[in-house]
């Protein structure tokens, strides 16, 4: 029975190319977006935004890999990966950030050592200004 529950939690939700969703999404699992989401996304899992994917709204998740477009704030509790084809127009709050050459990012970025995102930028900002 426990194995069945584990497989259910690992399920990946998919918004395929050509699909447009208007409204907020809240999920406990992973999510891949190849279509368009006009609304906020909040998940405890990983979010993958494919090359044809677009999100107009706020994204909050555990981990994320972006190859498409995000127009809005993105908060990632662990690792955010911006692929070469990604375009981010909004603020980023994350613990770890990887940006491939060619990715486009327009906004502010706050980083923290913890996974909650709370107090992002504290301590590191004072190090930059004190030098």
Secondary structure, DSSP 8 states (H G I E B T S, - for coil): -HHHHHHHHT-EEEE-TT-EEES-EEESSEEEESSEEES-EEESSEEEE-TT-EEES-EEESEEEESSEEES-EEEEEEEEE-TT-EEES-EEEEEEEE-TT-EEES-EEE-SSSS-TTTTTTHHHHHHH-
